[in-house]
């Protein structure tokens, strides 16, 4: 009888939030002509903006990925007759739509994802602001152009390095993308899975093995960990499996497998799937035994049937006797006798 009070889980090292810089280092509005270079295709959103239409107050705005953010704002103002204005704040890294009356966004005919990418949603008011910061790390761009909040450096040699759990990971700020470095971490012997979450805007390291064990990180050449927020991260400790056997003392395991190593029961290997009490019956597998015996009997009967067929004689209507192929064959008779002896 087992009682599981806690399942094992992996430790996670969570980097600081806001790993990325903003969409732009300057404010943007229909009155700001200096942002003409920030096109939708180049803006560091978490996802690519798709060309098409979106709707504001029942009016359709048509955009192309080559449009600038400012030109989109100008369109919003133009098609709504100035009723809705749009602006971007570099300080908050958010877009704001303003109107003297309630703003209604979107329609079933929209073909562009601009409103979703800009995190603009209806709120029954005349002011709609992005629900979260818009800038995101560009994971497929080289590191020094990935829109990180902190300028990254590899020491100037292209041979940057850092360690995770004592394992050295190399990187180049001008040649490697964040995706490439993450893949390098995940395929290394550091024993962690690295990932970037665009929703929380931070990187994380999760132990591949469960249990209450730590994760250590350190920059050695350059500042990869500091620039990505991992250097200032925090550890969410993993859990060990806590259980008892037959109402005995509490036992622990770093994984959800209960083995002889943690239980002291020779040959035991049970996986806990949930907290609670469960029982395991230890017995012979009679179903497998029955199947094996049945298969053997069937094969034996086939052999006997074949011997009987080949050694039998037949008599037709005129009383002509026809001997079987092996009728009277002594080797066959000896084989038949020996098989019967073995079966008995």
Backbone as numpy.savetxt, mean C-alpha at the origin, in Angstrom:
# Nx Ny Nz CAx CAy CAz Cx Cy Cz
-6.27 -23.17 25.01 -7.12 -21.98 25.01 -6.24 -20.74 25.01
-6.49 -19.86 24.07 -5.70 -18.62 23.94 -6.58 -17.41 24.24
-5.99 -16.41 24.88 -6.66 -15.14 25.08 -5.72 -14.04 24.60
-6.11 -13.34 23.53 -5.30 -12.28 22.94 -5.85 -10.94 23.40
-5.02 -10.15 24.08 -5.44 -8.84 24.55 -4.89 -7.70 23.71
-3.90 -7.98 22.87 -3.33 -6.94 22.00 -2.65 -7.58 20.81
-2.99 -7.10 19.61 -2.36 -7.59 18.40 -1.05 -6.84 18.15
-0.14 -7.47 17.47 1.13 -6.84 17.11 0.91 -5.87 15.96
1.63 -4.76 15.99 1.59 -3.78 14.90 2.98 -3.20 14.72
3.21 -2.58 13.57 4.54 -2.06 13.24 4.70 -0.62 13.72
5.91 -0.28 14.11 6.23 1.10 14.47 6.30 1.97 13.22
5.93 3.26 13.37 5.94 4.20 12.25 6.69 5.46 12.67
7.65 5.85 11.85 8.36 7.12 12.04 7.71 8.14 11.12
7.01 9.13 11.70 6.27 10.10 10.92 7.06 11.40 10.82
7.35 11.80 9.59 8.04 13.06 9.38 7.13 14.23 9.70
7.70 15.42 9.78 6.90 16.60 10.05 5.98 16.90 8.87
4.85 17.52 9.16 3.92 17.90 8.09 4.48 19.10 7.33
3.82 19.42 6.23 4.24 20.53 5.38 5.65 20.32 4.83
5.88 19.12 4.30 7.18 18.81 3.71 7.41 19.62 2.44
6.34 20.04 1.81 6.47 20.76 0.55 6.39 22.26 0.76
6.82 22.98 -0.26 6.62 24.42 -0.30 5.24 24.72 -0.86
4.85 26.00 -0.94 3.54 26.37 -1.47 3.50 26.27 -2.99
2.31 26.47 -3.54 2.18 26.49 -5.00 3.06 27.58 -5.59
3.07 28.74 -4.95 3.83 29.88 -5.45 4.37 30.66 -4.26
5.46 31.33 -4.47 6.05 32.14 -3.41 5.43 33.53 -3.35
4.48 33.83 -4.25 3.84 35.14 -4.25 2.33 35.00 -4.32
1.65 36.03 -3.84 0.19 36.05 -3.90 -0.24 36.21 -5.37
-1.42 35.64 -5.69 -1.91 35.68 -7.07 -3.39 36.08 -7.05
-3.72 37.04 -7.86 -5.12 37.41 -8.03 -5.28 38.01 -9.41
-6.49 38.40 -9.73 -6.72 38.98 -11.05 -6.01 40.34 -11.19
-5.61 40.91 -10.03 -4.90 42.19 -10.07 -3.38 42.01 -10.01
-2.91 40.77 -9.99 -1.48 40.51 -9.87 -0.94 39.95 -11.18
-0.32 40.77 -12.01 0.16 40.30 -13.32 1.49 39.58 -13.25
2.10 39.47 -12.06 3.45 38.91 -11.96 3.46 37.39 -11.90
2.30 36.76 -11.85 2.25 35.30 -11.72 1.94 34.62 -13.05
2.18 35.31 -14.13 1.81 34.78 -15.44 2.57 33.52 -15.80
3.70 33.26 -15.12 4.48 32.09 -15.46 4.03 30.82 -14.78
3.13 30.91 -13.82 2.69 29.72 -13.08 1.53 29.05 -13.83
1.86 28.14 -14.75 0.82 27.44 -15.50 0.27 26.28 -14.68
-0.91 25.83 -15.04 -1.54 24.72 -14.31 -0.70 23.45 -14.40
-0.08 23.22 -15.54 0.71 22.01 -15.71 1.99 22.04 -14.88
2.49 23.25 -14.59 3.73 23.39 -13.83 3.48 23.61 -12.34
2.29 23.99 -11.97 1.99 24.25 -10.56 2.12 22.94 -9.76
2.78 22.97 -8.61 3.03 21.74 -7.85 1.84 21.26 -7.02
0.72 21.00 -7.69 -0.43 20.39 -7.03 -0.10 18.93 -6.71
-0.90 18.33 -5.83 -0.70 16.92 -5.49 -1.01 16.01 -6.68
-1.96 16.44 -7.53 -2.31 15.70 -8.73 -2.36 16.65 -9.90
-2.25 16.11 -11.10 -2.28 16.95 -12.29 -3.68 17.48 -12.54
-3.77 18.73 -12.93 -5.04 19.33 -13.31 -5.40 18.88 -14.73
-6.65 18.47 -14.92 -7.08 18.05 -16.24 -7.79 19.19 -16.95
-7.58 19.27 -18.26 -8.25 20.29 -19.06 -9.74 19.97 -19.14
-10.55 21.01 -19.37 -12.00 20.80 -19.49 -12.75 21.96 -18.87
-13.91 21.66 -18.32 -14.76 22.72 -17.76 -15.08 22.44 -16.30
-15.24 23.52 -15.53 -15.82 23.43 -14.19 -16.78 24.60 -14.02
-17.64 24.53 -13.04 -18.76 25.46 -12.94 -18.71 26.25 -11.65
-18.94 27.57 -11.78 -19.06 28.46 -10.62 -20.34 29.26 -10.80
-21.25 29.13 -9.84 -22.54 29.83 -9.89 -23.27 29.59 -11.21
-23.22 28.35 -11.69 -23.92 27.98 -12.91 -23.23 28.39 -14.18
-22.06 29.02 -14.10 -21.33 29.46 -15.28 -20.12 28.55 -15.49
-19.93 28.13 -16.73 -18.82 27.22 -17.05 -17.54 27.98 -17.33
-16.46 27.50 -16.74 -15.12 28.02 -17.02 -14.37 26.93 -17.76
-13.81 27.25 -18.91 -13.07 26.28 -19.71 -11.57 26.55 -19.55
-10.83 25.52 -19.20 -9.39 25.70 -18.96 -8.58 24.68 -19.75
-7.34 25.06 -20.03 -6.34 24.17 -20.62 -5.19 24.08 -19.64
-4.41 23.02 -19.72 -3.31 22.86 -18.77 -2.21 23.90 -18.99
-2.25 24.57 -20.16 -1.27 25.62 -20.43 -1.71 26.97 -19.86
-2.93 27.05 -19.36 -3.41 28.29 -18.74 -2.65 28.56 -17.44
-2.51 29.83 -17.11 -1.91 30.18 -15.83 -3.00 30.21 -14.76
-2.57 30.13 -13.50 -3.53 30.21 -12.40 -4.22 31.57 -12.42
-3.48 32.60 -12.76 -4.08 33.93 -12.83 -5.16 34.01 -13.90
-4.92 33.39 -15.09 -5.92 33.45 -16.15 -7.18 32.69 -15.76
-7.04 31.63 -14.97 -8.22 30.92 -14.47 -9.01 31.83 -13.54
-8.30 32.55 -12.67 -8.97 33.49 -11.77 -9.68 34.58 -12.57
-9.03 35.06 -13.63 -9.64 36.09 -14.47 -10.92 35.57 -15.11
-10.90 34.31 -15.56 -12.11 33.72 -16.17 -13.25 33.63 -15.18
-12.92 33.21 -13.95 -13.98 33.09 -12.93 -14.66 34.44 -12.73
-13.86 35.50 -12.65 -14.42 36.83 -12.47 -15.22 37.26 -13.70
-14.68 36.93 -14.89 -15.33 37.37 -16.13 -16.67 36.69 -16.36
-16.72 35.34 -16.24 -17.96 34.63 -16.57 -19.05 34.87 -15.53
-18.66 35.24 -14.32 -19.68 35.54 -13.29 -20.00 37.02 -13.22
-19.51 37.79 -14.20 -19.79 39.22 -14.23 -19.22 39.95 -13.03
-18.09 39.46 -12.53 -17.46 40.10 -11.38 -18.07 39.72 -10.05
-19.08 38.84 -10.08 -19.74 38.46 -8.82 -18.85 37.61 -7.94
-17.95 36.83 -8.56 -17.04 35.97 -7.80 -15.61 36.32 -8.20
-14.79 36.60 -7.22 -13.38 36.85 -7.47 -12.55 35.75 -6.82
-11.37 35.51 -7.38 -10.51 34.45 -6.88 -9.13 35.00 -6.57
-8.50 34.45 -5.55 -7.15 34.87 -5.19 -6.41 33.71 -4.54
-5.10 33.82 -4.56 -4.25 32.81 -3.93 -3.33 33.51 -2.95
-3.22 32.95 -1.73 -2.33 33.49 -0.71 -1.14 32.57 -0.54
0.04 33.10 -0.75 1.24 32.28 -0.58 1.48 31.95 0.89
0.99 32.79 1.79 1.18 32.55 3.22 0.38 31.34 3.70
-0.88 31.27 3.26 -1.72 30.13 3.67 -1.66 28.99 2.68
-1.13 29.26 1.46 -1.06 28.28 0.38 -2.45 27.76 0.03
-3.40 28.71 -0.06 -4.79 28.34 -0.35 -5.39 29.31 -1.35
-6.39 28.83 -2.09 -7.17 29.65 -3.00 -8.46 30.06 -2.30
-8.87 31.29 -2.49 -10.12 31.77 -1.90 -11.01 32.35 -2.98
-12.27 31.94 -2.99 -13.30 32.52 -3.86 -14.19 33.40 -2.99
-14.45 34.63 -3.43 -15.23 35.57 -2.63 -16.39 36.13 -3.45
-17.52 36.32 -2.76 -18.71 36.87 -3.42 -19.60 37.51 -2.36
-20.47 38.41 -2.82 -21.42 39.03 -1.91 -22.59 38.13 -1.60
-22.69 36.99 -2.27 -23.77 36.03 -2.02 -23.19 34.62 -2.01
-24.05 33.65 -1.71 -23.60 32.26 -1.61 -23.01 31.78 -2.93
-21.85 31.17 -2.84 -21.19 30.62 -4.01 -21.59 29.15 -4.17
-21.95 28.78 -5.40 -22.30 27.39 -5.71 -21.29 26.86 -6.71
-20.62 25.76 -6.34 -19.55 25.21 -7.16 -19.94 23.87 -7.77
-19.50 23.66 -9.02 -19.62 22.36 -9.65 -20.95 22.08 -10.30
-20.93 21.09 -11.22 -22.15 20.58 -11.85 -21.84 19.18 -12.35
-22.90 18.45 -12.68 -22.74 17.09 -13.18 -22.08 17.03 -14.53
-21.98 18.17 -15.22 -21.37 18.19 -16.56 -19.91 18.60 -16.54
-19.34 18.86 -15.36 -17.93 19.27 -15.28 -17.02 18.19 -15.83
-15.99 18.60 -16.55 -15.03 17.64 -17.10 -13.62 17.87 -16.58
-13.38 19.00 -15.92 -12.08 19.27 -15.33 -12.14 18.99 -13.83
-11.01 18.59 -13.28 -10.94 18.31 -11.84 -10.38 19.48 -11.04
-10.42 20.68 -11.64 -9.79 21.84 -10.99 -10.32 22.07 -9.58
-11.62 22.04 -9.40 -12.19 22.31 -8.07 -11.72 21.29 -7.05
-11.62 20.02 -7.46 -11.15 18.99 -6.53 -9.67 19.19 -6.20
-8.86 19.47 -7.24 -7.43 19.66 -7.02 -7.18 20.89 -6.16
-7.99 21.94 -6.35 -7.86 23.17 -5.57 -8.50 23.05 -4.19
-9.13 21.90 -3.92 -9.75 21.61 -2.61 -10.80 22.66 -2.25
-11.62 23.00 -3.26 -12.70 23.98 -3.08 -14.03 23.24 -3.05
-14.78 23.41 -1.97 -16.06 22.71 -1.80 -17.13 23.68 -1.32
-18.37 23.42 -1.68 -19.50 24.25 -1.25 -19.60 24.28 0.27
-19.87 25.47 0.80 -20.08 25.60 2.25 -21.23 26.54 2.60
-22.11 26.83 1.60 -23.28 27.69 1.81 -22.91 29.08 2.30
-21.83 29.61 1.77 -21.45 30.98 2.14 -20.88 31.68 0.92
-20.52 32.93 1.11 -19.95 33.72 0.02 -18.43 33.68 -0.01
-17.84 32.89 0.86 -16.38 32.75 0.87 -16.03 31.27 0.91
-15.34 30.80 -0.10 -14.92 29.40 -0.17 -13.40 29.37 -0.27
-12.76 28.71 0.68 -11.30 28.63 0.73 -10.88 27.17 0.67
-9.76 26.91 0.07 -9.22 25.55 0.01 -9.20 24.95 1.42
-9.61 23.69 1.51 -9.72 23.05 2.82 -8.36 22.66 3.39
-7.31 22.70 2.58 -5.96 22.38 3.05 -4.96 23.05 2.13
-3.69 23.06 2.53 -2.66 23.64 1.70 -2.57 22.90 0.37
-2.20 23.62 -0.66 -2.25 23.07 -2.02 -0.91 22.57 -2.54
0.18 23.15 -2.07 1.48 22.73 -2.56 1.81 21.31 -2.14
2.47 20.57 -3.01 2.79 19.18 -2.74 4.19 18.88 -3.25
4.85 17.92 -2.63 6.16 17.49 -3.10 5.97 16.81 -4.46
6.79 17.20 -5.41 6.73 16.60 -6.75 7.65 15.39 -6.77
7.08 14.25 -6.49 7.87 13.04 -6.22 8.65 12.54 -7.44
8.23 12.91 -8.65 8.91 12.41 -9.84 9.93 13.40 -10.41
9.98 14.60 -9.82 10.98 15.58 -10.24 12.27 15.35 -9.47
13.40 15.83 -10.02 14.65 15.69 -9.28 14.53 16.47 -7.97
15.26 16.03 -6.97 15.07 16.52 -5.61 15.20 18.03 -5.47
16.15 18.63 -6.17 16.32 20.08 -6.01 15.26 20.89 -6.75
14.33 20.18 -7.45 13.21 20.84 -8.10 11.88 20.19 -7.71
11.86 19.57 -6.55 10.69 18.79 -6.12 9.73 19.58 -5.24
9.95 20.90 -5.14 9.10 21.76 -4.32 9.12 21.38 -2.84
10.29 21.03 -2.34 10.44 20.78 -0.91 10.47 22.11 -0.17
9.93 22.13 1.04 9.89 23.37 1.82 11.29 23.84 2.18
12.20 22.90 2.39 13.59 23.22 2.70 14.47 22.84 1.51
15.35 23.75 1.12 16.25 23.47 0.00 17.12 22.26 0.32
17.16 21.32 -0.59 17.90 20.08 -0.34 19.33 20.20 -0.87
20.24 19.53 -0.19 21.63 19.53 -0.60 22.21 18.14 -0.44
23.07 17.77 -1.38 23.78 16.49 -1.27 25.25 16.70 -0.94
25.55 17.90 -0.44 26.93 18.24 -0.11 27.68 18.83 -1.28
26.99 18.97 -2.41 27.60 19.55 -3.59 28.36 18.58 -4.47
28.40 17.32 -4.05 29.17 16.33 -4.81 28.30 15.35 -5.57
27.01 15.39 -5.30 26.13 14.39 -5.90 26.18 13.07 -5.16
26.93 13.02 -4.06 27.08 11.79 -3.28 26.51 11.96 -1.88
25.30 12.48 -1.81 24.65 12.63 -0.52 24.35 11.27 0.09
24.21 11.24 1.42 23.93 9.97 2.10 23.26 10.22 3.44
22.48 9.26 3.85 21.86 9.26 5.17 21.70 7.82 5.60
21.43 7.60 6.87 21.26 6.22 7.36 19.88 6.04 7.97
19.35 4.86 7.77 18.11 4.42 8.43 18.41 3.09 9.08
18.24 3.04 10.39 18.58 1.83 11.15 20.01 1.37 10.86
20.90 2.34 10.67 22.30 2.04 10.45 22.66 1.68 9.03
21.69 1.60 8.13 21.94 1.26 6.73 22.07 2.54 5.92
23.14 2.66 5.14 23.41 3.87 4.36 22.62 3.88 3.06
21.94 5.01 2.82 21.19 5.23 1.58 21.81 6.43 0.89
22.16 6.30 -0.38 22.78 7.39 -1.13 21.73 8.14 -1.94
22.07 9.40 -2.29 21.15 10.19 -3.13 21.93 11.31 -3.80
21.37 11.77 -4.91 21.89 12.94 -5.62 20.76 13.94 -5.76
21.01 15.18 -5.35 19.96 16.21 -5.40 19.61 16.59 -6.83
20.54 16.38 -7.76 20.32 16.79 -9.15 19.96 15.64 -10.09
20.13 14.40 -9.63 19.86 13.25 -10.50 18.71 12.37 -10.01
18.49 12.32 -8.71 17.48 11.42 -8.14 16.18 12.16 -7.84
15.07 11.47 -8.09 13.75 11.96 -7.66 13.44 11.36 -6.30
12.41 11.91 -5.64 12.01 11.35 -4.35 11.52 9.92 -4.52
10.82 9.65 -5.62 10.35 8.29 -5.89 11.51 7.32 -5.97
12.59 7.74 -6.62 13.75 6.88 -6.78 14.42 6.61 -5.43
14.50 7.63 -4.57 15.11 7.44 -3.26 14.22 6.56 -2.38
12.91 6.75 -2.46 11.98 5.91 -1.70 12.14 4.45 -2.12
12.24 4.20 -3.42 12.45 2.83 -3.90 13.76 2.26 -3.37
14.78 3.12 -3.31 16.08 2.68 -2.82 16.00 2.29 -1.34
15.25 3.07 -0.57 15.06 2.76 0.85 14.32 1.43 1.00
13.24 1.27 0.23 12.38 0.09 0.38 13.06 -1.20 -0.05
14.02 -1.10 -0.96 14.72 -2.30 -1.42 16.00 -2.57 -0.63
16.30 -1.69 0.33 17.51 -1.86 1.12 17.25 -2.81 2.29
18.29 -3.03 3.09 18.17 -3.89 4.27 17.80 -3.11 5.52
17.33 -1.86 5.36 16.97 -1.03 6.51 15.74 -1.55 7.24
14.95 -2.38 6.56 13.80 -2.99 7.22 12.60 -2.09 7.39
12.49 -1.05 6.53 11.36 -0.13 6.61 10.75 0.07 5.23
9.52 0.57 5.24 8.84 0.97 4.00 8.64 2.47 4.06
9.23 3.19 3.11 9.10 4.64 3.05 7.96 5.01 2.13
7.28 6.11 2.45 6.16 6.56 1.62 5.95 8.05 1.82
5.40 8.69 0.78 4.99 10.09 0.88 3.49 10.16 0.74
2.82 10.83 1.69 1.37 10.99 1.68 1.05 12.43 1.32
0.47 12.65 0.15 0.18 14.01 -0.29 -0.95 14.64 0.51
-1.78 13.84 1.18 -2.88 14.38 1.97 -2.34 15.03 3.25
-1.48 14.32 3.96 -0.87 14.88 5.16 0.40 15.67 4.84
0.87 15.56 3.60 2.04 16.27 3.13 3.27 15.95 3.98
3.52 14.67 4.17 4.70 14.27 4.91 5.15 12.88 4.51
6.42 12.61 4.82 6.98 11.29 4.57 6.91 10.46 5.84
6.91 9.16 5.66 6.89 8.27 6.82 7.72 7.03 6.53
8.18 6.40 7.61 8.91 5.14 7.54 8.18 4.16 8.43
7.79 3.01 7.88 7.08 1.99 8.65 7.91 0.73 8.69
8.13 0.21 9.90 8.90 -1.02 10.02 8.22 -2.14 9.24
9.01 -2.92 8.52 8.45 -4.08 7.81 8.02 -5.16 8.79
8.73 -5.25 9.92 8.39 -6.23 10.95 7.57 -5.55 12.03
6.59 -6.28 12.57 5.77 -5.74 13.65 6.55 -5.79 14.96
5.96 -5.20 15.97 6.57 -5.24 17.30 7.03 -3.88 17.77
7.25 -3.79 19.08 7.65 -2.54 19.72 9.16 -2.36 19.60
9.60 -2.00 18.39 11.02 -1.72 18.13 11.12 -0.37 17.46
12.24 0.31 17.66 12.39 1.67 17.18 12.87 1.77 15.75
13.00 3.04 15.29 13.54 3.37 13.98 14.52 4.53 14.19
15.71 4.40 13.65 16.70 5.46 13.81 17.07 6.05 12.45
17.22 7.39 12.40 17.57 8.08 11.16 18.67 9.10 11.44
19.53 9.33 10.45 20.61 10.30 10.63 21.15 10.75 9.28
21.25 12.07 9.08 21.91 12.62 7.91 23.42 12.45 8.07
24.09 12.05 7.00 25.55 11.94 7.06 26.22 12.89 6.08
25.78 12.90 4.83 26.28 13.87 3.84 25.09 14.53 3.17
24.96 15.85 3.33 23.79 16.53 2.82 22.69 16.56 3.87
21.50 16.94 3.44 20.41 17.14 4.41 19.10 16.50 3.97
19.15 15.33 3.34 17.92 14.71 2.83 16.88 14.57 3.93
17.25 14.03 5.07 16.27 13.80 6.15 15.72 15.11 6.70
16.57 16.12 6.82 16.10 17.41 7.32 15.19 18.08 6.30
15.56 18.00 5.01 14.78 18.67 3.97 13.42 18.03 3.76
13.33 16.74 3.99 12.05 16.03 3.79 11.22 15.95 5.07
11.74 16.46 6.19 11.00 16.44 7.44 11.17 15.19 8.25
11.96 14.24 7.76 12.13 12.99 8.51 13.05 13.17 9.71
14.00 14.11 9.61 14.93 14.30 10.72 14.20 14.75 11.98
13.17 15.54 11.84 12.41 16.03 12.99 11.16 15.23 13.26
11.13 14.00 12.78 9.93 13.17 12.91 9.73 12.63 14.31
8.61 11.96 14.49 8.27 11.34 15.77 7.94 9.87 15.56
8.21 9.08 16.58 7.98 7.65 16.50 6.65 7.27 17.13
5.80 6.62 16.34 4.61 5.98 16.89 4.97 4.52 17.12
5.10 4.15 18.38 5.61 2.83 18.71 4.68 1.72 18.21
5.30 0.63 17.84 4.52 -0.55 17.47 4.09 -1.31 18.71
3.24 -2.28 18.52 2.76 -3.11 19.63 3.27 -4.53 19.49
3.54 -5.15 20.63 3.80 -6.59 20.66 2.48 -7.32 20.82
2.42 -8.54 20.36 1.27 -9.40 20.63 1.28 -9.79 22.10
0.17 -9.57 22.79 0.03 -9.96 24.19 -1.04 -11.05 24.28
-0.69 -12.17 24.91 -1.63 -13.28 24.97 -1.32 -14.20 26.16
-2.28 -15.06 26.45 -2.07 -16.11 27.45 -2.46 -17.45 26.84
-1.92 -18.52 27.40 -2.26 -19.89 26.98 -2.78 -20.63 28.20
-4.00 -21.18 28.07 -4.63 -21.93 29.16 -4.60 -21.17 30.48
-4.98 -19.86 30.41 -5.07 -19.00 31.60 -3.75 -18.87 32.33
-2.65 -19.02 31.63 -1.33 -18.88 32.23 -0.90 -17.42 32.27
0.38 -17.16 32.55 0.89 -15.79 32.60 0.88 -15.13 31.22
0.91 -13.79 31.21 0.92 -13.07 29.95 2.22 -13.33 29.20
2.08 -13.63 27.91 3.21 -13.87 27.03 3.23 -12.82 25.93
4.39 -12.62 25.32 4.51 -11.61 24.26 5.18 -12.19 23.03
4.87 -11.59 21.90 5.51 -11.94 20.63 5.56 -10.68 19.79
6.65 -10.48 19.04 6.75 -9.31 18.19 5.87 -9.41 16.96
5.44 -10.60 16.63 4.55 -10.79 15.49 3.24 -11.36 15.99
2.28 -11.49 15.08 0.99 -12.07 15.46 1.00 -13.60 15.37
2.19 -14.18 15.23 2.32 -15.63 15.23 2.74 -16.10 16.62
2.02 -17.06 17.13 2.35 -17.67 18.42 3.11 -18.95 18.12
4.39 -18.97 18.43 5.23 -20.11 18.11 5.82 -20.70 19.38
6.62 -21.75 19.21 7.26 -22.38 20.36 8.24 -21.42 21.03
8.79 -20.46 20.26 9.76 -19.53 20.83 9.13 -18.65 21.91
7.91 -18.18 21.69 7.28 -17.29 22.67 6.40 -18.04 23.66
5.87 -19.20 23.26 4.94 -19.91 24.13 5.59 -21.03 24.93
6.72 -21.55 24.43 7.35 -22.69 25.09 6.71 -24.01 24.76
5.70 -24.01 23.87 5.02 -25.24 23.47 5.64 -25.75 22.18
6.29 -26.86 22.23 7.03 -27.39 21.09 6.11 -27.64 19.89
6.56 -27.14 18.73 5.83 -27.39 17.49 4.63 -26.49 17.26
4.31 -25.60 18.19 3.12 -24.75 18.06 3.36 -23.65 17.03
2.37 -23.41 16.19 2.43 -22.30 15.24 1.00 -21.87 14.94
0.55 -20.82 15.64 -0.82 -20.31 15.50 -0.75 -18.82 15.22
-1.56 -18.34 14.29 -1.60 -16.91 13.98 -2.86 -16.29 14.57
-2.66 -15.24 15.37 -3.80 -14.51 15.95 -4.32 -13.50 14.94
-5.62 -13.55 14.67 -6.24 -12.66 13.68 -6.99 -11.51 14.32
-7.36 -11.65 15.58 -8.13 -10.61 16.26 -7.99 -10.79 17.76
-8.32 -9.72 18.49 -8.31 -9.83 19.94 -9.49 -10.69 20.39
-9.32 -11.36 21.54 -10.40 -12.20 22.06 -9.88 -13.55 22.47
-10.80 -14.43 22.81 -10.47 -15.78 23.28 -10.81 -16.79 22.19
-9.92 -17.72 21.96 -10.20 -18.78 21.00 -9.47 -20.05 21.44
-9.96 -21.18 20.95 -9.37 -22.47 21.29 -8.90 -23.18 20.04
-7.86 -23.97 20.22 -7.32 -24.77 19.12 -7.28 -26.22 19.58
-7.93 -27.10 18.85 -7.91 -28.53 19.18 -6.75 -29.19 18.45
-5.92 -29.94 19.21 -4.79 -30.65 18.62 -5.18 -32.11 18.47
-5.26 -32.59 17.26 -5.71 -33.97 17.01 -5.20 -34.42 15.65
-5.32 -35.71 15.38 -4.95 -36.23 14.08 -5.91 -35.74 13.01
-5.41 -35.59 11.82 -6.26 -35.14 10.71 -6.86 -36.36 10.05
-8.00 -36.81 10.61 -8.62 -38.06 10.12 -9.13 -37.94 8.69
-9.45 -36.74 8.27 -9.94 -36.57 6.90 -8.85 -36.94 5.90
-7.61 -36.51 6.18 -6.51 -36.85 5.28 -6.23 -38.35 5.31
-6.31 -38.92 6.52 -6.08 -40.37 6.65 -7.12 -41.14 5.85
-8.38 -40.75 5.98 -9.46 -41.42 5.25 -9.25 -41.33 3.74
-8.86 -40.14 3.29 -8.63 -39.96 1.85 -7.51 -40.85 1.36
-6.42 -40.91 2.14 -5.28 -41.74 1.74 -5.66 -43.21 1.66
-6.41 -43.69 2.68 -6.82 -45.11 2.69 -7.76 -45.41 1.52
-8.72 -44.50 1.30 -9.67 -44.70 0.21 -8.96 -44.76 -1.14
-8.00 -43.87 -1.35 -7.25 -43.87 -2.60 -6.47 -45.17 -2.78
-5.89 -45.66 -1.68 -5.12 -46.90 -1.76 -6.03 -48.08 -2.11
-7.18 -48.15 -1.43 -8.12 -49.25 -1.69 -8.58 -49.23 -3.14
-8.88 -48.05 -3.65 -9.33 -47.94 -5.03 -8.26 -48.42 -6.01
-7.01 -48.04 -5.75 -5.92 -48.45 -6.64 -5.68 -49.96 -6.55
-5.78 -50.52 -5.33 -5.62 -51.96 -5.15 -6.70 -52.72 -5.91
-7.93 -52.24 -5.80 -9.05 -52.90 -6.49 -8.88 -52.83 -8.01
-8.32 -51.75 -8.51 -8.08 -51.65 -9.95 -7.09 -52.71 -10.40
-6.02 -52.90 -9.61 -5.02 -53.91 -9.96 -5.64 -55.31 -9.95
-6.41 -55.63 -8.90 -7.06 -56.94 -8.81 -8.03 -57.17 -9.96
-8.76 -56.11 -10.32 -9.71 -56.24 -11.43 -8.97 -56.51 -12.73
-7.82 -55.87 -12.92 -7.04 -56.08 -14.13 -6.49 -57.50 -14.19
-5.98 -58.00 -13.02 -5.46 -59.38 -12.97 -6.58 -60.37 -13.28
-7.73 -60.16 -12.67 -8.87 -61.06 -12.91 -9.27 -61.07 -14.37
-9.25 -59.90 -15.01 -9.63 -59.81 -16.42 -8.64 -60.57 -17.31
-7.35 -60.42 -17.03 -6.33 -61.01 -17.89 -6.12 -62.51 -17.64
-6.56 -63.02 -16.45 -6.35 -64.45 -16.16 -7.62 -65.27 -16.32
-8.76 -64.60 -16.58 -10.04 -65.32 -16.68 -10.16 -66.03 -18.03
-10.96 -67.12 -18.03 -11.29 -67.82 -19.28 -12.76 -67.62 -19.55
-13.13 -67.69 -20.83 -14.54 -67.53 -21.21 -14.98 -68.69 -22.08
-16.27 -68.99 -22.01 -16.84 -70.10 -22.79 -17.99 -69.56 -23.61
-17.96 -69.85 -24.93 -19.05 -69.37 -25.76 -20.11 -70.45 -25.90
-21.14 -70.17 -26.73 -22.28 -71.09 -26.85 -21.90 -72.50 -27.31
-21.00 -72.66 -28.24 -20.62 -74.03 -28.66 -19.69 -74.69 -27.66
-19.57 -74.10 -26.48 -18.70 -74.67 -25.43 -17.24 -74.62 -25.80
-16.90 -73.55 -26.55 -15.48 -73.33 -26.85 -14.89 -72.45 -25.76
-13.84 -72.95 -25.15 -13.21 -72.20 -24.06 -12.09 -71.33 -24.62
-12.12 -70.04 -24.23 -11.06 -69.10 -24.66 -10.30 -68.65 -23.42
-9.02 -68.93 -23.38 -8.20 -68.56 -22.22 -7.83 -67.09 -22.30
-7.68 -66.45 -21.11 -7.22 -65.06 -21.04 -5.75 -64.98 -21.38
-5.28 -63.77 -21.59 -3.88 -63.57 -21.98 -2.92 -64.16 -20.97
-3.28 -64.06 -19.66 -2.38 -64.54 -18.62 -2.94 -65.75 -17.85
-3.89 -66.44 -18.45 -4.44 -67.63 -17.79 -3.35 -68.66 -17.57
-3.22 -69.11 -16.32 -2.24 -70.13 -16.00 -0.82 -69.62 -15.87
-0.64 -68.32 -16.02 0.71 -67.75 -15.91 1.13 -67.73 -14.44
2.25 -68.41 -14.14 2.67 -68.57 -12.75 3.16 -67.25 -12.14
3.82 -66.44 -12.93 4.28 -65.15 -12.39 3.11 -64.28 -11.96
2.05 -64.31 -12.77 0.88 -63.52 -12.42 0.20 -64.05 -11.17
0.14 -65.38 -11.08 -0.47 -65.99 -9.89 0.33 -65.66 -8.64
1.67 -65.68 -8.75 2.53 -65.35 -7.61 2.36 -63.88 -7.21
2.25 -63.01 -8.21 2.04 -61.59 -7.94 0.72 -61.37 -7.21
-0.32 -62.03 -7.72 -1.64 -61.91 -7.11 -1.62 -62.37 -5.66
-0.95 -63.50 -5.40 -0.87 -64.04 -4.05 -0.10 -63.11 -3.12
1.02 -62.58 -3.65 1.84 -61.68 -2.83 1.09 -60.40 -2.47
0.34 -59.85 -3.42 -0.44 -58.65 -3.17 -1.50 -58.88 -2.09
-2.14 -60.05 -2.13 -3.15 -60.38 -1.13 -2.53 -60.51 0.26
-1.32 -61.14 0.29 -0.62 -61.27 1.57 -0.29 -59.90 2.17
0.21 -59.00 1.32 0.55 -57.65 1.79 -0.68 -56.90 2.29
-1.78 -57.07 1.56 -3.02 -56.39 1.97 -3.51 -56.93 3.32
-3.46 -58.25 3.47 -3.89 -58.84 4.73 -3.00 -58.37 5.89
